Amino acid sequence: MIAERFRYLRPKDLDEALAWLAESQGEVRVLAGGHSLLPLMKLRLAAPQTVLDVERVEALRGIRLEGDVLHIGAMTRYHELARDPLVAEYAPLLAMAARTVGDPQVRNRGTVGGSICHADPAADFPAAALAMDAEVELRSRAGKRRLPLREFLLGPLSTALAPNELLAAIHVPLRAGWGAAYEKFPHPASGYAVAGVAALINKEGGAARAVAVAVTGVGPVAYRAAATEEVLTGASLDAARIQDGASQVAEGVEVNADLFASADYRRHLAQVLAARALRAAWGSD
Ligand SMILES: Cc1cc2nc3c(=O)[nH]c(=O)nc-3n(C[C@H](O)[C@H](O)[C@H](O)COP(=O)(O)OP(=O)(O)OC[C@H]3O[C@@H](n4cnc5c(N)ncnc54)[C@H](O)[C@@H]3O)c2cc1C
């Protein structure tokens, strides 16, 4: 298929990008890695009048420490995340999830910002970033605002991004020394998560002082498994306790069903993956 006609803009820096976002008529879409937007346009499921290619915008790149958070530019690609030493030290969960995305081509082009803004219900990165309590930094010509990722992701392919805004970066609290694991059952064709579970545990004095569990592929959009976290937080995580927590990982969620996996099968997968991720993050694997 061939996309509808569109205007192609390639700003040289952030100011130019924000000006064009503010001034362009009709729907404008930011083009990052293009691995989700271009297929949508070719299938004519999206037909923006303007495509804003932010490839040259340096301000959207880079991974750096800023006080007590890791700043990750929206144009950071999965393969960069997977190899970055700061990510390895302070946010290894993000690298674990990035390594499971698609194939090398997708990891070489796909970006953190594209994954978050696309809000695919089966995407890997949003789950890992949710478990990390990431915040998004949104920029427009009017200024910038920050929002917890859990408030930014609204539903399938739906976010709180305003039409004149772009995602500039995510800010991730440092989790050095926390146990981390990402477990995924990939769809055999695309690699997307039929179910995926990200787990983070801060272990102190033989107990789980803090537990974060986030799930993808299972509900309308990636979510935090609150019931699981509640069962596990403050406890010593023996096999029975982990099983108990994992069994509640889809609690209160309307579980997705499709030709590949029924709702019951997906729920079962999520529970199995949650138990695996929790065991690995706790260190009992
Ligand atoms: C064969 C294949 C296999 C894949 N397998 C997986 C997988 O296993 N797991 C997985 O998670 N994903 C997978 N993907 C999706 C891949 O991760 C995409 O790269 C990702 O979903 C979107 O990132 P992108 O940089 O390509 O964004 P684009 O396609 O360029 O953009 C996606 C959407 O986000 C918007 N956008 C992008 N950046 C910004 C920004 N900075 N500010 C505002 N809006 C923005 C765009 O306007 C568009 O609406 C796969 C894709 C393909 C083609």
The ligand as an ORCA input file, in Angstrom:
! r2SCAN-3c Opt
* xyz 0 1
  C       8.488     -6.205     12.571
  C       8.281     -5.406     13.815
  C       8.394     -6.034     15.043
  C       8.206     -5.320     16.226
  N       8.312     -5.983     17.412
  C       8.151     -5.304     18.559
  C       8.297     -5.945     19.816
  O       8.620     -7.126     19.933
  N       8.102     -5.198     20.939
  C       7.796     -3.864     20.877
  O       7.629     -3.267     21.923
  N       7.654     -3.235     19.701
  C       7.843     -3.900     18.558
  N       7.731     -3.245     17.359
  C       7.426     -1.804     17.351
  C       8.708     -0.989     17.474
  O       9.168     -1.083     18.789
  C       8.446      0.470     17.125
  O       9.687      0.985     16.821
  C       7.821      1.328     18.194
  O       6.558      0.879     18.548
  C       7.634      2.751     17.724
  O       8.838      3.403     17.753
  P       9.346      4.227     16.518
  O      10.547      4.981     16.992
  O       9.502      3.356     15.355
  O       8.145      5.283     16.351
  P       7.364      5.791     15.071
  O       6.827      4.657     14.298
  O       8.172      6.787     14.332
  O       6.172      6.563     15.810
  C       5.167      5.853     16.492
  C       4.130      6.849     17.034
  O       4.698      7.659     18.065
  C       4.698      9.048     17.697
  N       5.969      9.597     18.147
  C       7.185      9.040     17.991
  N       8.116      9.755     18.651
  C       7.467     10.800     19.216
  C       7.876     11.886     20.034
  N       9.150     12.056     20.421
  N       6.941     12.756     20.456
  C       5.631     12.595     20.089
  N       5.178     11.586     19.325
  C       6.098     10.694     18.902
  C       4.526      9.062     16.178
  O       3.945     10.263     15.737
  C       3.637      7.851     15.968
  O       2.296      8.191     16.258
  C       7.900     -3.932     16.166
  C       7.805     -3.286     14.933
  C       7.996     -4.008     13.757
  C       7.896     -3.301     12.451
*
